[in-house]
Amino acid sequence: MNMNRRFFMKTLAVTSALLASAQSFAAWPKAAFAAKTKDDAIATAIGSTPIDAGDKIKIKAPPIAENGQVVPVTITSTLDNVTNITIFAADNPNPLSATFTLTEHVDAKITTKIKMAKTSDIIAVVKANGVDYIASKNVKVTKGGCGG
């Protein structure tokens, strides 16, 4: 009888984990990731026109990426109440690279690696207090990324 209870508890835990991951996929912005231009991707992912953040958003990325397949990017913000950080590679075939949802319990800092097809701007859109702010940084790519 004890083995049946353990089996049931393990099955319940696995099922709960699968349901939780299925819910996160349900929120996936498919149309935004399928957009082919920077402007379409921003409009679809954000839904509004972001305003210039000035120095409140910092994009840390190499000025020259020797390999476009793996470009390290860190986005930080000094804005209060940040709820989303979205990253775009402007000249990629599909510009939306990543989108992150944050809670008030974390710092507004995201570190990831993205693919870049060619030299272009990395664009960060940060939502804080319900307002979208934008910043960009140009990165030169010397060896093929997602485009070849």
N, C-alpha and C positions, 0 to 999 in steps of 0.2 A: 504494500500500500504506500509506503514511503517513497518508492521509486516513481510511482504514478504521480504523486504530488510534485516531486521535483521536475518530472517531465512536463507537467502542466505549467509550472511556474516558468520554466525556460521557454516554452512555447509562447506563453503570454508575453514575456519580455521581448522576444524576437518579433512577434506580431506588432507590439506597441512601437518598436523602433521602425519597422517598415511603414506603419501608418504615419508616423511623424515625418519620415523622409518623403513620403508621397505628398503630404501637405506642403512641404517646402517646394517640391517640383510644381505644384499647382500654381504657385505664385511666380513662376518663371516667365519673364516678359518676352515671349517668343517673337512677337512682331518687332520689338526693338532690336533683338539680336539678329533678325533677318534683314534689317534696313541696310541699304547699300551706300548711302551717303551720310556724312557727318551730320548735316542738318536734319535729315529724316530720322536718324538714330536718336539725336537729342530730343527732337519733338516727340517721338514715340515713347522714349524711356522717361522723359522728364514731364512732358505735357505743358510746359510753360517756357518762356524765354528767360534764361538765367541772367542775373546781373553780375557785373564785374566785382570780384571779391577783393581786389587790391592785394594787400599783403596778408590777408586773413587765411589764405589757402597756400600751402607750400607743396610743390611737387618736386620730389627728389628722384632724379633719374640720371643716368649717364648722359653727358652731352653727345657722346659717340657710342653707339651700341655696336660692338663688333659682331654680334650675332643677333639678328632680328627674331630668332626663335625664342630667346630667353632675355627679355629686357626687364631688369628689376625696377620696380616703381614703389615709392612710398608717398602717400598723401597724408598730410597733417593739416589740421585747421584749429585756429584759435576762436572760432565762432562758438557761441553757446548753443546748447540743445540741438546738436547735430543728430539727425535721424537716418540720413542716407549719404553714401559716397558712391558716385558712379564714375567709371573711368572709360574714356574713349581714346582710340588711336585713329586720328582724323582721316588718314589716307588708306586705312585697311579696307579690304573688300567688304567686311562687315565691321564698322567702326566701334560698336559697343563691345568693350573688352570685359567689363565686370561691373556688378552692382552689389553693394553691401548695405544691409539694414542694421543700424546700431540702436542700442538702448542708452538711456541716460547714465548707465552704470559703467560705461567704457569711455576711454579717451577717443577723440576723433583722429585716429591714426590707423591707416591701412597699409600693409606691405604685401605686395604680390609680385608675380612675374607675368608679363604679357607678351604676346607675339606682335611684331610689327612687320608689315610687308615691305615698307620702304621708309625713307626719311619723312617725318611728319610731326605734327604736334600731338602730344599727349594732353588730353583735356580732362580735367576733374570738375565734376559738378557736385557740390555739397549742399544738402538741404538742411537748413537750420532755422528753427522757429517758423517753419512753413514756407520759407523763402529759399529759392534756388540761387546759389552763387557759383560762378565759373572762374577757372584759372587754366592756363595752358603753359606748356614748355615744349620747345622744339628738341627733337632727338634725331640725330643723324644715324642711319642704319647703313653699315658697310657690307654686311653679308645677309643673304636672303632669309626672310622670315616666313610668314604665312602666305606670301605671294610667290615664293620660288627659291 
